Amino acid sequence: MSRLKMKLGIVMILSAAIVLSACGNKGGNKISDGVSSMKAVLTEVQSAVDSGDAAKAKAEAANLENAWAKFEDDVKEKSKDLYEKAETPLHVIEAGSEIEPLDKDTLTKSVTELNQVLDDINK
């Protein structure tokens, strides 16, 4: 009887471990990490815009798109509305960084808007 209880206990512990490991919020962490990464890049974009450094703005806009690509599908799955809200200022930043001289007002507005959307995504 003791061996049966021990085997049953082991099975229960292993089952609980499997269930609990499946409950991890990997998507949430991926989104949170992605938001943090994009916000760091947005700071660099804004710095380039403020200084009028078109080459740096263009490079950072590419970095921004790369950061977004890593978790955009997770955002789309979470909320199509938030996904679309993020895409708009992101595309403005990408396109605006290609134009010289930089349109500082438009780019700053889009950086601010994207930062706000990223805050909403991270909630």
Residue frames relative to the residue before (quaternion, step in Angstrom):
aa qw qx qy qz dx dy dz
M 1.0000 0.0000 0.0000 0.0000 0.00 0.00 0.00
S 0.6374 0.5484 -0.3229 0.4344 3.56 0.99 -0.82
R 0.6471 0.5124 -0.3188 0.4660 3.60 1.00 -0.81
L 0.6332 0.5346 -0.3253 0.4554 3.56 1.02 -0.80
K 0.6555 0.5000 -0.3082 0.4747 3.60 0.95 -0.85
M 0.6504 0.5158 -0.3188 0.4575 3.55 1.00 -0.83
K 0.6547 0.4988 -0.3123 0.4743 3.60 0.94 -0.85
L 0.6446 0.5155 -0.3143 0.4690 3.56 0.98 -0.86
G 0.6423 0.5261 -0.3135 0.4608 3.57 1.00 -0.82
I 0.6525 0.5065 -0.3086 0.4718 3.57 0.97 -0.85
V 0.6424 0.5154 -0.3201 0.4683 3.57 0.95 -0.87
M 0.6606 0.5060 -0.3098 0.4600 3.59 0.93 -0.85
I 0.6554 0.5063 -0.3133 0.4647 3.58 0.94 -0.84
L 0.6659 0.4900 -0.3031 0.4740 3.59 0.91 -0.87
S 0.6356 0.5234 -0.3277 0.4632 3.57 1.00 -0.79
A 0.6546 0.5063 -0.3097 0.4682 3.57 0.94 -0.88
A 0.6468 0.5210 -0.3226 0.4540 3.58 0.96 -0.82
I 0.6521 0.5057 -0.3161 0.4680 3.58 0.97 -0.82
V 0.6608 0.5042 -0.3076 0.4632 3.56 0.89 -0.92
L 0.6877 0.4819 -0.2905 0.4588 3.59 0.85 -0.91
S 0.6506 0.5009 -0.3361 0.4613 3.59 0.97 -0.69
A 0.6427 0.5130 -0.3226 0.4687 3.59 1.11 -0.56
C 0.6275 0.5553 -0.3318 0.4333 3.58 1.21 -0.38
G 0.4354 0.7041 -0.4676 0.3098 3.59 1.20 -0.10
N 0.3609 -0.7418 0.5309 0.1939 3.54 -1.07 0.75
K 0.0598 -0.8444 0.5322 0.0116 3.54 0.55 1.16
G 0.6298 0.5368 -0.3348 0.4507 3.58 1.00 -0.78
G 0.6534 0.5203 -0.3097 0.4544 3.57 0.96 -0.86
N 0.6549 0.4947 -0.3107 0.4794 3.56 0.98 -0.82
K 0.6311 0.5280 -0.3345 0.4594 3.56 1.00 -0.78
I 0.6521 0.4985 -0.3115 0.4788 3.57 0.98 -0.84
S 0.6656 0.5081 -0.3054 0.4534 3.58 0.85 -0.94
D 0.6607 0.4944 -0.2994 0.4790 3.57 0.96 -0.87
G 0.6497 0.5251 -0.3077 0.4555 3.57 1.01 -0.83
V 0.6339 0.5207 -0.3215 0.4729 3.55 1.01 -0.85
S 0.6518 0.5156 -0.3170 0.4570 3.59 0.90 -0.89
S 0.6562 0.5126 -0.3032 0.4634 3.55 0.96 -0.88
M 0.6781 0.4878 -0.2991 0.4612 3.58 0.89 -0.91
K 0.6385 0.5246 -0.3373 0.4509 3.59 0.98 -0.77
A 0.6258 0.5241 -0.3378 0.4687 3.59 1.04 -0.72
V 0.6668 0.4815 -0.3005 0.4830 3.58 0.96 -0.84
L 0.6198 0.5476 -0.3462 0.4428 3.60 1.00 -0.76
T 0.5993 0.5484 -0.3546 0.4630 3.58 1.09 -0.68
E 0.6651 0.4911 -0.2922 0.4807 3.57 1.01 -0.83
V 0.6098 0.5363 -0.3488 0.4678 3.59 1.04 -0.76
Q 0.6843 0.4892 -0.2928 0.4546 3.58 0.82 -1.00
S 0.6165 0.5415 -0.3381 0.4609 3.57 1.05 -0.75
A 0.6636 0.4955 -0.2985 0.4743 3.58 0.95 -0.87
V 0.6392 0.5182 -0.3206 0.4691 3.57 1.00 -0.82
D 0.6607 0.5250 -0.3057 0.4409 3.58 0.87 -0.97
S 0.7366 0.3981 -0.2263 0.4977 3.58 1.00 -0.81
G 0.4652 -0.7015 0.4306 0.3258 3.59 1.27 -0.11
D 0.4213 0.7107 -0.4544 0.3329 3.57 1.25 0.41
A 0.2334 -0.8251 0.5025 0.1103 3.57 0.07 1.34
A 0.6390 0.5319 -0.3366 0.4421 3.60 0.96 -0.80
K 0.6731 0.4730 -0.2956 0.4856 3.58 0.94 -0.88
A 0.6234 0.5381 -0.3431 0.4518 3.61 0.98 -0.78
K 0.6543 0.5118 -0.3052 0.4657 3.57 0.96 -0.88
A 0.6667 0.4973 -0.2988 0.4679 3.59 0.92 -0.90
E 0.6849 0.4778 -0.2867 0.4694 3.58 0.92 -0.88
A 0.5976 0.5432 -0.3633 0.4645 3.60 1.10 -0.58
A 0.6317 0.5083 -0.3255 0.4864 3.59 1.06 -0.72
N 0.6333 0.5178 -0.3213 0.4771 3.59 1.04 -0.78
L 0.6182 0.5516 -0.3299 0.4525 3.55 1.07 -0.79
E 0.6618 0.4945 -0.3010 0.4764 3.59 0.92 -0.89
N 0.6411 0.5188 -0.3251 0.4627 3.60 1.00 -0.78
A 0.6433 0.5100 -0.3181 0.4741 3.58 1.00 -0.81
W 0.6520 0.5198 -0.3020 0.4620 3.59 0.98 -0.88
A 0.6393 0.5601 -0.3260 0.4140 3.59 0.94 -0.88
K 0.6279 0.5760 -0.3309 0.4057 3.59 1.11 -0.63
F 0.8351 0.1448 -0.0718 0.5258 3.61 1.08 -0.50
E 0.3794 0.7578 -0.4713 0.2441 3.60 1.23 0.09
D 0.6243 0.5350 -0.3541 0.4458 3.62 1.02 -0.65
D 0.6262 0.5247 -0.3314 0.4719 3.58 1.09 -0.69
V 0.6375 0.5103 -0.3209 0.4798 3.57 1.04 -0.77
K 0.6436 0.5273 -0.3204 0.4529 3.57 0.94 -0.90
E 0.6508 0.5102 -0.3023 0.4741 3.57 1.05 -0.81
K 0.6618 0.5062 -0.2957 0.4673 3.57 1.03 -0.82
S 0.7872 -0.1568 0.1574 0.5754 3.58 0.85 -0.99
K 0.3458 -0.7504 0.5289 0.1939 3.55 -0.46 1.21
D 0.6141 0.5633 -0.3405 0.4355 3.58 1.07 -0.73
L 0.6825 0.4643 -0.2877 0.4857 3.60 0.88 -0.92
Y 0.5920 0.5641 -0.3579 0.4508 3.57 1.08 -0.72
E 0.6968 0.4678 -0.2710 0.4714 3.57 0.83 -0.99
K 0.6316 0.5279 -0.3335 0.4595 3.59 1.06 -0.72
A 0.6594 0.4910 -0.3087 0.4783 3.60 1.10 -0.62
E 0.6270 0.5741 -0.3355 0.4059 3.57 1.00 -0.80
T 0.6421 0.5653 -0.3389 0.3914 3.60 0.91 -0.87
P 0.7387 0.3729 -0.2697 0.4925 3.66 0.59 -0.95
L 0.5766 0.5816 -0.3803 0.4297 3.58 1.12 -0.56
H 0.6817 0.4737 -0.2884 0.4773 3.59 0.92 -0.87
V 0.6102 0.5347 -0.3525 0.4663 3.59 1.07 -0.67
I 0.6504 0.5086 -0.3130 0.4694 3.59 0.96 -0.87
E 0.6580 0.5090 -0.3140 0.4575 3.59 0.90 -0.90
A 0.7041 0.4513 -0.2703 0.4769 3.58 0.83 -0.97
G 0.6773 0.5194 -0.2903 0.4327 3.57 0.93 -0.91
S 0.6385 0.5323 -0.3311 0.4466 3.57 1.11 -0.60
E 0.6134 0.5575 -0.3345 0.4484 3.57 1.27 -0.28
I 0.6802 0.4987 -0.2700 0.4645 3.59 1.22 -0.45
E 0.1011 -0.7803 0.6153 0.0483 3.55 -0.93 0.95
P 0.5082 -0.2544 -0.8164 0.1024 1.53 -1.73 1.75
L 0.6259 -0.5476 0.4081 0.3767 3.53 -1.26 0.50
D 0.3438 -0.6880 0.5977 0.2261 3.55 -1.10 0.77
K 0.2709 -0.8282 0.4707 0.1381 3.54 0.14 1.35
D 0.6568 0.5232 -0.3253 0.4349 3.60 0.92 -0.85
T 0.6828 0.4833 -0.2856 0.4676 3.58 0.86 -0.96
L 0.6778 0.4890 -0.2957 0.4626 3.57 0.89 -0.90
T 0.6458 0.5104 -0.3244 0.4661 3.59 0.95 -0.82
K 0.6334 0.5248 -0.3258 0.4661 3.59 0.98 -0.83
S 0.6861 0.4810 -0.2846 0.4657 3.60 0.92 -0.87
V 0.6120 0.5291 -0.3457 0.4753 3.59 1.05 -0.70
T 0.6567 0.5057 -0.3029 0.4704 3.58 0.93 -0.91
E 0.6606 0.5129 -0.3004 0.4586 3.57 0.93 -0.93
L 0.6706 0.4889 -0.3018 0.4692 3.59 0.90 -0.89
N 0.6078 0.5456 -0.3482 0.4601 3.60 1.03 -0.73
Q 0.6663 0.4998 -0.2993 0.4655 3.59 0.94 -0.87
V 0.6498 0.5006 -0.3169 0.4761 3.58 0.97 -0.83
L 0.6332 0.5271 -0.3327 0.4588 3.59 0.99 -0.78
D 0.6050 0.5336 -0.3512 0.4754 3.59 1.07 -0.67
D 0.6627 0.4989 -0.2997 0.4714 3.59 0.97 -0.86
I 0.6318 0.5299 -0.3268 0.4617 3.58 1.00 -0.79
N 0.7007 0.4950 -0.2621 0.4419 3.57 0.97 -0.86
K 0.5349 0.6370 -0.4078 0.3766 3.62 1.23 -0.19
